[in-house]
Amino acid sequence: MEIRNLTRRYGDLTVVDDVSLAVMPGQVTCLLGPSGCGKSTTLRMIAGVEMQDSGSIYTDGQLICDTVYRIPPERRHIGLMFQDFALFPHLTVAQNVAFGLTGPKAEQRARVEELLARVDLLRYIDDYPHGLSGGEQQRVALARALAPRPRLMLMDEPFSGLDNRLRDEIRDQTLAVLKDEDAAVLLVTHEPEEAMRMADEIALMRGGRIIQQGAPYNIYNAPRDRDAVAFFSDINVIRGRVSGALTQTPFGQFLAPGVPEGGEVEIIIRPQHLRIDFDRNGTGPLPTPEHGTPARGVVERARFMGNESLVEFRMDYDGSILKATVPNVFLPKPGKPLWLTIRRDRCFVFPVR
């Protein structure tokens, strides 16, 4: 599936702004972004339930929709899966899954049984949806969407209605079934963890535009700007001004290429990339090329988060607050002086705009 320069406006408001994207068979692509950024509107235009103002949509190289020509939704061979599952309460599980199928009844039944077996629900084939749990209903919705063998599967936050205990299990099972079907999958979510877990490629959306696209590893480790870093994790921000292409910070000097003299920059570091060391009568560890110059702070508070501890420091240098995460239990008392060093190769330097 390929979309080219897709745009959608509501009056003077541009909701989707010149979006282009390609999804290959067997690939899960995730449209990731905050609520209201245009993800679901993009999905609805691809499905055919909403018309674009400009741009075109192709599947298998064939035009299915532009502003003149339009194949109706039911003939696009696209599967749809939404967060509310939208199962028919008056139909059995088998009838729900078979809803979009045509052909001999025996072939339909065989396809229904095949899919229900793959999502481990064959024993409920003649039950009704109200008797199933949320996770089981989600798997029935997946089977129904896949039953006609769509070339493209569209998924709009399909796991948001599940509790955290079930969510990871259902995601993994869904991903395995989708890969077996070799369908191109476009998943919409506002949860970075879900995108990282499921996607082969992430398209990060903001303000109706795709601002960065790539493999999850690349999106996470080479973000385009401060907001892209912050979308995936908590951040610490260290501000400074450029002098001679360098910025002076409590952790030593940082290069600021391309930033004019006197310009302000933000150095972004994630909490897990700060290292804590003990105070030795007012001194800390020696500087190293990897971690730079140490800076002292005083513990403001420390909290245990389950698999890690979050410690907040007020820095001696300028009174700013920095957060560090530590695996397992580390709960120093408020007021305790400690030293911080940072992974310089994990810092991102962005000009303040």
C-alpha positions in Angstrom: 0.0 0.0 0.0 1.2 3.5 -0.8 -0.3 6.9 -0.1 1.0 10.0 -1.8 0.6 13.6 -0.6 -2.6 12.9 1.3 -4.3 16.0 2.8 -7.5 16.4 4.7 -9.0 19.7 5.8 -12.0 20.7 7.9 -12.7 24.3 7.0 -9.6 26.2 7.8 -8.1 23.4 9.9 -5.6 21.0 8.1 -5.8 17.7 10.0 -3.6 15.7 7.6 -1.0 17.6 5.8 0.8 16.2 2.7 1.3 12.7 4.2 3.2 10.1 2.1 3.8 6.5 3.3 4.4 3.0 1.9 3.6 -0.3 3.7 5.0 -3.6 2.3 3.5 -7.1 2.6 4.5 -8.8 5.8 5.5 -5.4 7.3 3.9 -3.7 10.3 4.1 0.0 10.0 3.0 2.1 12.9 1.5 5.6 12.7 2.6 6.9 16.1 1.7 10.3 17.6 -0.3 12.2 20.2 -4.1 12.4 20.1 -5.4 14.8 17.5 -2.3 14.6 15.2 -4.2 13.1 12.3 -3.5 9.3 12.6 -7.0 8.0 12.7 -8.1 10.4 9.9 -5.3 9.1 7.7 -6.6 5.5 8.5 -10.2 6.4 7.6 -9.1 7.9 4.3 -7.2 4.7 3.4 -10.2 2.6 4.4 -12.5 4.7 2.2 -14.8 5.9 4.9 -13.5 9.5 4.5 -12.4 11.4 1.4 -9.2 13.3 1.1 -9.0 16.8 -0.2 -5.9 16.0 -2.2 -3.5 13.1 -2.7 -3.9 9.5 -3.9 -3.9 5.9 -2.5 -2.5 2.8 -4.2 -2.6 -0.9 -3.4 -0.4 -3.3 -5.3 0.5 -0.4 -7.6 -3.1 0.2 -8.6 -4.9 3.4 -7.9 -7.8 2.9 -5.5 -8.6 6.5 -4.7 -7.8 10.1 -5.6 -10.0 13.2 -5.8 -11.7 12.0 -9.0 -11.5 8.2 -9.0 -12.7 6.1 -6.0 -13.1 2.4 -5.4 -15.8 1.9 -2.7 -14.6 0.7 0.7 -16.1 -2.8 0.4 -14.1 -3.5 -2.8 -10.7 -2.4 -1.5 -9.7 -5.7 0.1 -8.7 -3.9 3.3 -9.3 -5.4 6.8 -10.3 -3.0 9.6 -9.9 -3.5 13.3 -10.9 -0.9 15.9 -10.5 -0.4 19.6 -14.1 -1.2 20.4 -14.0 -4.5 18.4 -17.5 -3.9 16.9 -18.6 -7.5 17.1 -22.2 -8.3 16.3 -23.9 -9.3 19.5 -26.7 -11.3 17.8 -24.2 -13.5 15.9 -22.1 -16.3 17.1 -18.3 -16.2 17.1 -18.4 -18.3 13.9 -21.0 -16.0 12.2 -19.0 -12.9 13.2 -15.8 -14.3 11.7 -17.6 -15.4 8.5 -19.4 -12.1 8.1 -17.2 -10.8 5.2 -16.8 -14.2 3.5 -18.4 -15.4 0.2 -18.4 -18.7 -1.5 -19.5 -22.2 -0.5 -20.5 -22.6 3.1 -18.1 -25.5 3.6 -15.2 -23.3 2.5 -16.3 -20.5 4.8 -16.6 -22.8 7.7 -13.1 -24.2 7.0 -11.6 -20.7 7.0 -13.4 -19.7 10.2 -12.1 -22.9 12.0 -8.6 -22.3 10.7 -8.5 -18.7 12.1 -10.1 -19.5 15.4 -7.7 -22.3 15.9 -4.8 -20.0 15.3 -6.1 -17.5 17.9 -6.9 -20.4 20.3 -10.7 -19.8 20.3 -12.0 -22.8 18.4 -13.8 -24.1 21.5 -15.9 -20.9 21.5 -17.0 -21.2 17.8 -20.7 -21.4 18.6 -20.7 -19.0 21.6 -21.8 -15.4 21.5 -19.5 -12.5 22.0 -21.0 -11.3 25.3 -19.8 -14.5 27.0 -16.1 -13.8 26.1 -13.5 -11.7 27.9 -12.1 -8.5 26.4 -9.0 -10.3 25.2 -11.0 -13.1 23.6 -13.3 -10.6 21.8 -10.2 -8.8 20.5 -9.0 -12.1 19.0 -12.4 -12.7 17.4 -12.3 -9.2 15.8 -8.8 -10.1 14.5 -10.0 -13.3 13.0 -13.0 -11.6 11.4 -10.8 -8.9 9.8 -8.3 -11.5 8.5 -11.0 -13.9 7.2 -11.3 -12.5 3.7 -7.5 -12.5 3.3 -7.1 -8.7 3.0 -4.0 -7.3 1.2 -3.9 -4.5 3.9 -4.9 -4.6 7.5 -5.7 -1.3 9.2 -5.7 -1.3 13.1 -6.8 1.8 15.0 -5.6 1.5 18.6 -7.0 -2.1 18.8 -5.4 -2.9 22.2 -6.4 0.2 24.2 -9.5 -1.5 25.6 -7.5 -4.3 27.3 -6.0 -4.2 30.7 -2.3 -4.1 31.1 -2.1 -7.7 32.3 -3.5 -9.0 29.0 -2.1 -6.4 26.6 1.4 -7.7 26.0 0.2 -11.3 25.5 -2.5 -10.3 23.0 -0.1 -8.0 21.1 2.4 -10.8 20.7 -0.3 -13.3 19.6 -1.8 -10.8 17.1 1.6 -10.0 15.7 2.4 -13.7 15.1 -1.0 -14.2 13.3 -0.5 -11.1 11.1 3.0 -12.2 10.1 1.7 -15.6 9.1 -0.9 -14.0 6.9 1.8 -11.9 5.2 -0.6 -8.9 5.1 0.7 -5.3 5.0 -0.3 -3.8 8.4 -0.8 -0.2 9.3 -1.3 0.2 13.1 -2.3 3.5 14.7 -1.4 4.1 18.3 -0.4 6.9 20.7 1.7 4.5 22.9 5.4 4.4 22.1 5.9 1.1 23.9 3.3 -0.5 21.6 4.9 0.9 18.5 8.3 -0.3 19.6 7.0 -3.7 20.4 5.0 -4.4 17.2 6.4 -2.2 14.4 9.0 -2.9 11.7 8.8 0.8 10.9 7.5 3.8 12.8 6.1 6.9 11.2 6.1 9.6 13.9 3.2 12.1 13.3 2.8 15.6 14.7 0.4 18.3 13.7 -0.9 16.3 10.7 2.5 15.6 9.2 5.0 12.7 9.4 8.0 14.3 11.0 10.3 11.3 11.1 10.1 7.7 9.8 12.3 4.7 10.2 13.0 1.5 12.2 12.2 1.7 15.9 15.9 1.5 16.8 16.7 4.5 14.6 13.7 6.6 15.7 14.6 6.1 19.3 18.4 6.6 19.0 18.5 9.3 16.3 15.5 11.5 17.1 14.8 14.6 15.0 14.2 17.0 17.8 13.5 17.4 21.5 9.8 16.5 21.1 10.7 13.3 19.4 13.0 12.3 22.3 10.4 13.3 24.9 7.6 11.2 23.1 9.5 8.0 23.9 10.7 8.6 27.4 11.2 11.1 30.2 14.0 13.6 29.5 16.4 15.9 31.3 17.1 19.3 29.6 20.4 21.2 30.1 20.5 24.6 28.6 23.5 26.5 27.4 24.8 29.2 25.0 27.3 28.6 22.2 30.7 30.2 22.3 33.3 29.2 19.8 31.1 26.2 18.6 31.1 24.9 22.2 28.5 25.0 25.0 29.6 25.1 28.6 27.6 22.9 31.0 28.1 21.5 34.5 29.1 18.3 32.8 31.8 19.9 30.7 31.8 21.3 27.1 29.6 20.0 24.3 30.0 20.6 20.6 27.1 22.5 19.0 27.7 22.3 15.2 25.7 24.7 13.0 24.5 26.8 15.9 25.5 30.5 15.5 27.7 32.2 18.1 25.6 33.2 21.2 22.8 30.9 20.2 21.0 28.9 22.9 21.0 25.1 22.8 19.3 22.3 24.7 21.2 19.2 25.6 18.8 16.3 26.1 19.6 13.2 28.1 17.3 10.4 29.2 17.2 9.5 33.0 18.6 6.0 32.4 21.8 7.5 30.9 22.8 9.4 34.1 25.2 7.6 36.4 25.3 8.2 40.1 28.4 8.2 42.2 29.1 8.9 45.9 30.4 12.1 47.4 33.9 11.8 48.7 34.3 14.7 51.1 33.2 17.2 48.5 34.8 15.5 45.5 33.4 13.1 42.9 34.8 10.7 40.3 37.5 11.7 37.9 36.4 12.9 34.4 36.4 10.3 31.6 36.0 10.6 27.8 32.8 8.5 28.0 31.1 10.3 30.9 32.7 13.7 30.9 32.9 15.9 33.9 31.0 15.0 37.1 28.5 17.5 38.6 27.2 17.4 42.2 23.6 17.5 43.2 21.5 17.0 46.3 18.7 14.4 46.5 15.3 15.9 46.4 13.3 12.7 46.5 13.6 9.0 45.5 10.9 6.6 44.6 10.8 2.9 43.8 8.9 2.2 40.6 8.8 -1.6 40.6 11.8 -2.5 38.4 13.8 0.6 38.9 14.2 3.6 41.2 13.7 7.2 40.2 15.9 9.7 42.0 15.5 13.5 41.5 18.5 15.8 42.2 18.8 19.6 42.6 22.0 20.5 41.0 24.6 22.7 42.8 25.5 24.3 39.4 22.3 26.2 38.7 19.6 24.8 41.0 17.9 22.8 38.1 16.3 19.4 38.7 17.7 16.3 37.0 16.2 12.8 37.2 18.1 9.6 37.1 16.8 6.0 37.0 18.6 3.1 38.6 17.8 -0.6 38.3 16.4 -2.3 41.4 16.2 -0.5 44.7 18.2 2.7 45.3 16.5 5.1 47.7 18.9 7.7 49.1 17.5 10.1 51.7 16.6 13.7 50.7 19.4 16.1 51.3 22.2 13.6 50.5 24.9 14.9 48.2 25.8 12.7 45.2 27.6 13.2 41.9 26.2 12.7 38.4 27.9 11.9 35.2 26.2 11.5 31.8 26.7 9.2 28.8 28.0 11.8 26.3 27.2 9.5 23.4 23.6 9.3 24.5 23.1 13.1 24.6 21.2 15.0 21.9 22.1 18.6 21.2 19.3 20.8 19.6 19.2 24.5 18.9 16.4 26.4 20.8 14.0 27.6 18.1 
